[in-house]
Amino acid sequence: MNMLRTRLAGLAALFFCAVAPAHAYIDPGTGSMLLQVLGAAIAGAIFYFRELRIKFLSLFSRRRAPGADDGGDSPEPPR
């Protein structure tokens, strides 16, 4: 285990020492786009996991998940 740590530390040191300067920059438009992508990913994950949680909890309760189809054509049974 100690030998593995030593090798990983040497490999990490090699990677950090072999880095060359990039001579590049990110303009404001690209930075703004990256922030929008990050915000959209976070919002999408929040909605996705909320729906997943509702469906998971509906397995353990008597209520049906919103949007669950009961297989019938009409929303109400005939009287």
Helices and strands as residue ranges (DSSP letters): H 2-17, H 28-58
